[in-house]
Amino acid sequence: MTTTNSIKDKHRAMWASGDYPALAAEVVAPLGPVLVEAAGIGPGQTVLDVGAGTGNAAIPAALKGATVTASDLTPELLAAGERLAASRGTKLTWTEADAEALPFETASFDTVISCIGVMFAPFHTEAAGELLRVCRPGGTVALANWTPEGFIGQLFATMKPYAAPPPAGAQPPPRWGDPAHLAELFGDGVTDVRVERRTLRVDRFATGAEMRDYFKSVYGPTIAVYRNIAGDPSKVAALDAAIAELAEGAREWEYLLYVAKRSA
């Protein structure tokens, strides 16, 4: 039987592998300011970023004048984020935390955000419940999540046959990019829901093979899948071909922007 602690340990190790700070800086950095703007973050607000990674959204929120806590399961990412924040001349609190059991008081933040972070917590109901719990009534919950139909969602679908079996009860990360799934997760805990499908323009890669090789070197989930099939060259070759084909010309990566008010 897989214990909760071993699941968390595997997740920490996965996100610490490769070089996610590079991907965050070189590819997905534009998402953070978009989320901060959509959430209406400004001076005087208390903000929690869940699954903050290196602070893609937390640092822009702090630069807006908010009091920000960046939380993440992986200390290596937090350390990289703290260095980045210092280089940008801002300070915020960096806290190692499990999105499914946040170490914060109930109703202790005006705004709770997550930029392609909480979606990777394996147990969605628990994580969604924690987002609601720590947000004050009338406060804002704002998320940016990859959609199942977009490039990253399709990347996970492509990798799934080659990946180790997920823990019992775990759900695929891209489901957080499905408005119907979010409606089920948050239920009557939110009001005034706004959802919008947007795309991130990615022009960094000349070919699908180049994009594949980048993900193989820096992106924890992809690294983990390749490690799982490392002893089977035929599977490695098949996955290499499938990801390169998927990535060829994939310059618009779809994500879902979700903003809601915490019910009173």
Residue pairs with C-beta under 8 A, 6 or more apart in sequence:
2 167
2 168
7 122
7 167
8 73
8 98
11 73
11 74
11 120
11 122
12 73
12 74
12 75
14 220
14 221
14 223
14 224
15 53
15 73
15 74
15 76
15 77
15 120
15 220
16 74
16 76
16 77
16 220
17 220
17 223
17 224
18 217
18 218
18 219
18 220
18 222
18 223
19 217
19 218
20 53
20 54
20 77
20 218
20 219
20 220
21 53
21 54
21 77
21 80
21 81
21 84
22 218
23 214
23 218
23 219
24 53
24 54
24 56
25 54
25 84
26 204
27 202
27 204
28 56
28 116
28 200
29 56
30 200
31 56
31 57
31 115
31 116
31 144
31 200
31 255
32 55
32 56
32 57
32 58
32 59
32 60
32 115
33 57
33 60
34 144
34 198
34 257
35 57
35 113
35 115
35 142
35 143
35 144
35 257
36 57
36 60
36 61
36 64
36 113
38 142
38 257
38 259
39 61
39 111
39 113
39 140
39 142
39 259
40 111
40 140
41 47
41 61
41 64
41 66
41 111
41 113
42 64
42 65
42 66
43 64
43 65
43 66
44 65
44 66
44 67
45 66
45 67
45 110
45 111
46 66
46 67
46 69
46 108
46 109
46 110
46 111
47 58
47 61
47 66
47 67
47 68
47 69
47 109
47 110
47 111
47 112
47 113
48 68
48 69
48 71
48 102
48 104
48 108
48 109
48 111
48 112
48 113
48 134
48 135
49 55
49 57
49 58
49 61
49 68
49 69
49 70
49 71
49 113
49 114
49 115
49 117
50 71
50 97
50 99
50 102
50 112
50 113
50 114
50 117
50 118
50 127
50 130
50 131
51 71
51 72
51 73
51 99
51 114
51 115
51 116
51 117
51 118
51 119
51 120
51 121
52 58
52 70
52 71
52 72
52 77
52 78
52 81
52 94
52 114
52 115
52 117
53 72
53 74
53 77
53 81
53 115
53 117
54 77
54 78
54 80
54 81
54 84
55 70
55 81
55 82
55 84
55 85
55 92
56 115
56 116
57 113
57 114
57 115
57 144
58 68
58 69
58 70
58 81
58 85
58 92
59 70
59 81
59 84
59 85
59 88
59 90
59 92
61 68
61 92
61 113
62 68
62 85
62 90
62 91
62 92
63 88
63 90
66 111
67 92
68 92
68 93
69 92
69 93
69 94
69 95
69 104
69 109
70 78
70 81
70 92
70 93
70 94
70 95
71 94
71 95
71 96
71 97
71 99
71 102
71 104
72 78
72 81
72 96
72 97
72 117
73 96
73 97
73 98
73 99
74 96
75 96
78 94
78 95
78 96
79 94
81 94
82 94
85 91
85 92
95 103
97 103
97 104
98 121
99 114
99 117
99 118
99 121
99 127
99 130
100 121
100 123
100 126
100 127
100 130
101 126
101 130
102 130
102 133
102 134
104 134
105 134
106 133
106 134
107 133
107 134
107 135
107 136
107 137
107 139
108 134
108 136
109 134
109 135
109 136
109 139
110 135
110 136
110 139
110 140
111 135
111 139
111 140
111 141
111 142
112 131
112 134
112 135
112 139
112 140
112 141
112 142
113 141
113 142
113 143
114 131
114 142
114 143
114 144
114 145
115 143
115 144
116 144
116 145
116 146
116 255
118 127
118 131
118 143
118 176
119 143
119 145
119 146
119 173
119 174
119 175
119 176
119 177
120 173
120 221
121 127
122 166
122 167
122 169
122 170
122 171
123 169
123 170
123 171
124 171
124 175
124 176
124 181
124 185
125 185
128 182
128 185
128 186
131 141
132 141
132 186
132 189
132 190
132 262
135 141
135 262
136 262
137 262
137 263
137 264
138 261
138 262
138 264
139 261
139 262
140 259
140 260
140 261
140 262
141 186
141 190
141 258
141 259
141 260
141 261
141 262
142 257
142 258
142 259
142 260
143 176
143 182
143 256
143 257
143 258
143 259
144 255
144 256
144 257
144 258
145 174
145 176
145 177
145 255
145 256
145 258
146 152
146 153
146 173
146 174
146 176
146 177
146 253
146 254
146 255
146 256
147 153
147 174
147 177
147 178
147 197
147 254
147 255
147 256
148 154
148 157
148 172
148 174
148 175
148 177
148 178
149 254
150 174
150 177
150 199
150 253
150 254
150 255
151 246
151 247
151 250
151 252
151 253
151 254
152 174
152 253
153 174
153 177
153 254
154 246
155 215
155 222
155 243
155 246
155 247
156 172
156 173
156 174
156 221
157 174
158 239
158 242
158 243
158 246
159 221
159 222
159 225
159 239
159 243
160 172
162 225
162 226
162 228
162 229
162 235
162 238
162 239
163 224
163 225
163 228
164 224
164 228
166 172
175 181
176 182
176 256
177 254
177 255
177 256
178 256
179 195
179 256
179 258
182 195
182 256
182 258
183 193
186 193
186 260
188 263
189 262
189 263
190 260
190 261
190 262
190 263
191 260
191 261
191 263
192 260
192 261
193 258
193 259
193 260
194 257
194 258
194 259
194 260
195 256
195 257
195 258
195 259
196 256
196 257
197 254
197 255
197 256
197 257
198 254
198 255
198 256
198 257
199 252
199 253
199 254
199 255
200 252
200 253
200 255
201 251
201 252
202 250
202 251
202 252
202 253
203 251
204 211
204 214
205 211
205 214
205 247
207 244
207 248
208 243
208 244
208 245
208 246
208 247
208 248
208 249
208 250
209 244
209 247
211 243
211 244
211 247
211 250
212 240
212 243
212 244
212 247
215 222
215 243
216 222
216 223
216 226
217 223
222 243
225 239
226 236
226 239
229 235
229 236
229 239
230 236
